Amino acid sequence: MPTWFDVLRREIKQSTCVVIDADRAASVASRLSPLARDLGFPDIAHLCLAMMGPRRAQIHRAVVDAMMINETSFFRDRLPFDEFRCKIMPQLLAARAASRSLRIWSAACATGQEAYSLAMMFDEEARLFSGWSIEILATDVSQSAIETARAGVYNQFQVQRGLPVSQLLRYFTRANDTWTIAEHMKSRVRFEQRNILENAPSTGSFDVICCRNLMYYFDSEGKKALLKRLHEALAPGGFLLLGATETPLGVSDEFAVSSHHPWLSARKLDRAQSQNMRPQLRLVRG
Ligand SMILES: C[S@@+](CC[C@H](N)C(=O)[O-])C[C@H]1O[C@@H](n2cnc3c(N)ncnc32)[C@H](O)[C@@H]1O
């Protein structure tokens, strides 16, 4: 007889690919107890069973929302953003000079700090991109995270993490204990609630995808499925930025990785390139 925890782990993995470690029952229980109470269930077991009942869609969404770890910060890890500005931007400026258009996808954007960091970077480089169309799409499976991202309101702790004071003062206004991002920055980013595994926003069309600190939560099968999805969504020669503990090495041979930082950025290889290069390690010098 499966326990509530077995049901929960199975449902979350099936819908999001996120693996909940088997020893986390106690911490998960404390996370879900308030939700069970708010939705009128006597306990977590009834809440988890309801994930398969007639109100399945609504309960499922609420449980997924409560279970996701939306940990993020502005310019998280800094280095990938420096890589983006100093190495990726110049290559894109040259590669897309004819179309003068760029599409960026912050996949699994949590509460939006990553997408707004990208928007601030493009704003600071506005002179280089004068006359260009720059589209930034930001998506996450968590509806509440997307609502927070859309509102663009952050507390003191959140803006202190990673955001230099000069950018805070330039792009945010303060009201009591909160900071709201400027309207012209909000309008640069489109936020959508999306499960990355269910429906890619579009095929083969993003020049850069930031999918950072998501793969970490997946098992090897989930990582393969994720990289396949991201490869499909990237334009030829497009760049993929992953989290500091993540790399396509050993999971997918459809990306070329930086020789000095295998996790920092990866470049989409087309099918012929990846077949030619197999089984060697593909290196892209930055
Ligand atoms: C740890 S946060 C990473 C946020 C940001 N990318 C960063 O690196 O700071 C992971 C995010 O992935 C989202 N997530 C988990 N599974 C997902 C899925 N299947 N589709 C889309 N987003 C997902 C979670 O809701 C959470 O906001």
The ligand as an SDF file (V2000), in Angstrom:
LIG
                    3D

 27 29  0  0  0  0  0  0  0  0999 V2000
   16.0890   26.5460   -7.9200 C   0  0  0  0  0  0  0  0  0  0  0  0
   14.9830   27.4300   -8.9620 S   0  0  0  0  0  0  0  0  0  0  0  0
   16.1010   28.1060  -10.1660 C   0  0  0  0  0  0  0  0  0  0  0  0
   15.7590   29.5160  -10.5380 C   0  0  0  0  0  0  0  0  0  0  0  0
   16.7200   30.2210  -11.4820 C   0  0  0  0  0  0  0  0  0  0  0  0
   16.7800   29.5490  -12.7610 N   0  0  0  0  0  0  0  0  0  0  0  0
   18.0880   30.3320  -10.8840 C   0  0  0  0  0  0  0  0  0  0  0  0
   19.0010   29.6240  -11.3060 O   0  0  0  0  0  0  0  0  0  0  0  0
   18.2690   31.1270   -9.9620 O   0  0  0  0  0  0  0  0  0  0  0  0
   14.2220   26.0640   -9.8580 C   0  0  0  0  0  0  0  0  0  0  0  0
   12.9130   26.4770  -10.5020 C   0  0  0  0  0  0  0  0  0  0  0  0
   12.5210   25.4420  -11.3990 O   0  0  0  0  0  0  0  0  0  0  0  0
   11.1090   25.4060  -11.4290 C   0  0  0  0  0  0  0  0  0  0  0  0
   10.7020   24.1180  -12.0260 N   0  0  0  0  0  0  0  0  0  0  0  0
   10.7900   22.8730  -11.4900 C   0  0  0  0  0  0  0  0  0  0  0  0
   10.3190   21.9550  -12.3550 N   0  0  0  0  0  0  0  0  0  0  0  0
    9.9360   22.6230  -13.4690 C   0  0  0  0  0  0  0  0  0  0  0  0
    9.3670   22.2250  -14.7040 C   0  0  0  0  0  0  0  0  0  0  0  0
    9.1090   20.9300  -14.9820 N   0  0  0  0  0  0  0  0  0  0  0  0
    9.0790   23.1800  -15.6220 N   0  0  0  0  0  0  0  0  0  0  0  0
    9.3440   24.4890  -15.3620 C   0  0  0  0  0  0  0  0  0  0  0  0
    9.8770   24.9310  -14.1960 N   0  0  0  0  0  0  0  0  0  0  0  0
   10.1780   24.0090  -13.2690 C   0  0  0  0  0  0  0  0  0  0  0  0
   10.7170   25.6070   -9.9740 C   0  0  0  0  0  0  0  0  0  0  0  0
    9.3910   26.0650   -9.8310 O   0  0  0  0  0  0  0  0  0  0  0  0
   11.7610   26.6320   -9.5160 C   0  0  0  0  0  0  0  0  0  0  0  0
   11.2370   27.9330   -9.5940 O   0  0  0  0  0  0  0  0  0  0  0  0
  1  2  1  0
  2  3  1  0
  2 10  1  0
  3  4  1  0
  4  5  1  0
  5  6  1  0
  5  7  1  0
  7  8  2  0
  7  9  1  0
 10 11  1  0
 11 12  1  0
 11 26  1  0
 12 13  1  0
 13 14  1  0
 13 24  1  0
 14 15  1  0
 14 23  1  0
 15 16  2  0
 16 17  1  0
 17 18  1  0
 17 23  2  0
 18 19  1  0
 18 20  2  0
 20 21  1  0
 21 22  2  0
 22 23  1  0
 24 25  1  0
 24 26  1  0
 26 27  1  0
M  CHG  2   2   1   9  -1
M  END
$$$$
